[in-house]
């Protein structure tokens, strides 16, 4: 990995960590009982790294932020693991779709749906093993409660990528590229 890539990863991971420390990563929460779902801007630096550098740099940003969250995140270690799983699945989704040489809108939707699918599997495991009470707080019928949580979480994941992370990251990368083109 080039020193430029390592420096970019370090700066973007620091930005993700600062967004977490600032409290910005907890401002936009879903209402209870889904308040563990947060529209978190600290995911955006990983996506900026993907668009500005490459998959390896974006993965490094996500790993460094994950390590930071293990010390300063919410509901350690489950919260940081869930965040890492969501970010990595989003990045893998973009990477796979871009490798298929599809239009960017396809890549966004593929990434959104891939993240929703991966997180559905991860959530089934976590919910069934650790959060039976949460499932039953949504519905007295365990299966219906689980399905409702999974549905809301899947919709949240699609929205988080397609209408939150992607547009903000793309706008920032666009502005960075515009600044780079200016003649001094």
VMD Tcl script that draws the C-alpha trace (Angstrom):
set ca {
  {0.00 0.00 0.00}
  {1.37 3.40 -0.96}
  {2.15 6.00 1.71}
  {-0.51 8.24 0.11}
  {-3.07 5.49 0.70}
  {-2.00 4.97 4.31}
  {-2.12 8.72 4.98}
  {-5.57 8.96 3.39}
  {-6.81 6.04 5.47}
  {-5.42 7.58 8.65}
  {-7.03 10.97 7.98}
  {-10.40 9.47 7.05}
  {-10.37 7.05 10.01}
  {-9.57 10.00 12.28}
  {-12.53 11.88 10.75}
  {-14.82 8.88 11.38}
  {-13.59 8.73 14.98}
  {-14.10 12.47 15.46}
  {-17.65 12.20 14.13}
  {-18.26 9.48 16.71}
  {-16.70 11.54 19.52}
  {-18.67 14.63 18.53}
  {-21.96 12.84 19.12}
  {-22.99 13.31 15.48}
  {-23.16 9.55 15.15}
  {-26.07 9.39 17.60}
  {-28.20 12.36 16.52}
  {-30.48 10.71 13.96}
  {-31.98 7.71 15.75}
  {-35.03 5.72 14.78}
  {-37.83 5.84 17.37}
  {-38.11 3.09 20.01}
  {-38.01 0.13 19.94}
  {-35.69 0.65 16.96}
  {-33.53 3.34 18.58}
  {-30.43 1.19 18.09}
  {-30.70 2.09 14.37}
  {-28.83 5.35 13.81}
  {-28.17 7.31 10.62}
  {-24.48 7.60 11.36}
  {-22.25 10.02 9.41}
  {-19.15 8.26 10.75}
  {-19.69 5.65 7.99}
  {-19.21 8.26 5.27}
  {-15.37 8.50 5.53}
  {-15.11 4.81 4.57}
  {-17.18 5.48 1.47}
  {-15.14 8.60 0.65}
  {-12.03 6.40 0.89}
  {-13.60 3.95 -1.56}
  {-14.45 6.65 -4.12}
  {-11.20 8.62 -3.65}
  {-8.74 5.74 -3.28}
  {-9.81 2.10 -3.54}
  {-11.40 -0.80 -1.71}
  {-8.29 -1.61 0.36}
  {-8.07 1.94 1.72}
  {-11.79 2.01 2.52}
  {-11.46 -1.34 4.29}
  {-8.54 0.02 6.33}
  {-10.61 3.09 7.32}
  {-13.43 0.79 8.47}
  {-11.03 -1.44 10.45}
  {-9.37 1.51 12.21}
  {-12.79 2.99 13.06}
  {-13.94 -0.42 14.33}
  {-10.92 -0.62 16.64}
  {-11.70 2.89 17.88}
  {-15.34 1.90 18.51}
  {-14.18 -1.05 20.62}
  {-12.90 1.57 23.08}
  {-15.44 4.40 22.64}
  {-18.50 2.93 20.93}
  {-21.95 2.05 22.21}
  {-22.87 -1.42 23.52}
  {-19.34 -2.83 23.18}
  {-18.54 -5.28 21.53}
  {-21.91 -5.90 19.81}
  {-22.43 -2.29 18.64}
  {-18.98 -1.93 17.03}
  {-19.29 -5.38 15.42}
  {-22.70 -4.51 13.95}
  {-21.38 -1.16 12.63}
  {-18.33 -2.86 11.12}
  {-20.50 -5.55 9.48}
  {-22.78 -2.88 8.00}
  {-19.93 -0.74 6.64}
  {-17.94 -3.66 5.23}
  {-21.01 -5.16 3.55}
  {-21.79 -1.74 2.02}
  {-18.22 -1.42 0.70}
  {-18.20 -4.98 -0.65}
  {-21.54 -4.30 -2.35}
  {-20.13 -1.22 -4.09}
  {-16.95 -3.03 -5.02}
  {-18.71 -6.04 -6.54}
  {-21.17 -3.85 -8.45}
  {-18.45 -1.54 -9.81}
  {-16.43 -4.61 -10.89}
  {-19.48 -5.67 -12.94}
  {-19.06 -2.32 -14.76}
  {-22.64 -1.23 -14.15}
  {-24.04 2.28 -13.96}
  {-23.58 3.99 -10.64}
  {-27.28 3.90 -9.73}
  {-27.16 0.10 -10.05}
  {-24.07 0.06 -7.82}
  {-25.87 2.12 -5.16}
  {-28.91 -0.14 -5.19}
  {-26.81 -3.31 -5.26}
  {-24.74 -2.09 -2.32}
  {-27.88 -1.09 -0.40}
  {-29.55 -4.44 -0.94}
  {-26.35 -6.39 -0.27}
  {-25.90 -4.57 3.04}
  {-29.56 -5.20 3.94}
  {-29.16 -8.91 3.15}
  {-25.92 -9.34 5.11}
  {-27.27 -7.38 8.06}
  {-30.47 -9.43 8.05}
  {-28.40 -12.59 8.53}
  {-26.24 -10.94 11.22}
  {-29.33 -9.55 12.96}
  {-31.06 -12.94 13.01}
  {-28.07 -14.39 14.84}
  {-27.72 -11.48 17.28}
  {-31.43 -11.04 17.96}
  {-32.15 -14.72 18.54}
  {-29.15 -15.25 20.79}
  {-29.13 -11.97 22.77}
  {-32.33 -9.97 22.36}
  {-35.37 -12.15 22.92}
  {-36.94 -9.39 25.07}
  {-36.61 -6.85 22.24}
  {-38.32 -9.23 19.84}
  {-41.17 -9.77 22.31}
  {-41.46 -6.00 22.92}
  {-42.32 -5.55 19.25}
  {-44.93 -8.33 19.22}
  {-46.10 -10.92 21.70}
  {-45.73 -13.39 18.84}
  {-41.99 -14.15 18.67}
  {-41.93 -14.87 14.91}
  {-43.91 -11.75 14.00}
  {-41.72 -9.62 16.29}
  {-38.56 -11.00 14.69}
  {-39.89 -10.49 11.16}
  {-40.98 -6.89 11.93}
  {-37.56 -6.05 13.36}
  {-35.82 -7.61 10.35}
  {-38.08 -5.75 7.92}
  {-37.58 -2.36 9.59}
  {-33.84 -2.98 9.84}
  {-33.57 -3.98 6.17}
  {-35.46 -0.86 5.05}
  {-33.26 1.26 7.33}
  {-30.09 -0.26 5.78}
  {-31.26 0.44 2.23}
  {-32.17 4.04 3.11}
  {-28.92 4.53 5.05}
  {-26.81 3.65 2.01}
  {-28.92 5.00 -0.86}
  {-30.26 8.22 0.66}
  {-27.71 9.08 3.36}
  {-24.19 7.65 2.97}
  {-23.91 7.63 -0.82}
  {-25.23 11.13 -1.62}
  {-23.13 12.78 1.09}
  {-19.96 10.87 0.21}
  {-20.40 11.55 -3.51}
  {-21.00 15.26 -2.90}
  {-17.85 15.51 -0.78}
  {-15.73 13.60 -3.31}
  {-17.13 15.81 -6.10}
  {-16.08 18.95 -4.18}
  {-12.62 17.51 -3.48}
  {-12.14 16.71 -7.17}
  {-13.32 20.21 -8.10}
  {-10.79 21.76 -5.72}
  {-8.00 19.56 -7.13}
  {-8.72 20.89 -10.64}
  {-8.32 24.53 -9.61}
  {-5.19 26.20 -10.95}
  {-3.11 27.94 -8.32}
}
mol new
graphics top color blue
foreach p $ca { graphics top sphere $p radius 0.5 }
foreach p [lrange $ca 0 end-1] q [lrange $ca 1 end] { graphics top cylinder $p $q radius 0.2 }
display resetview
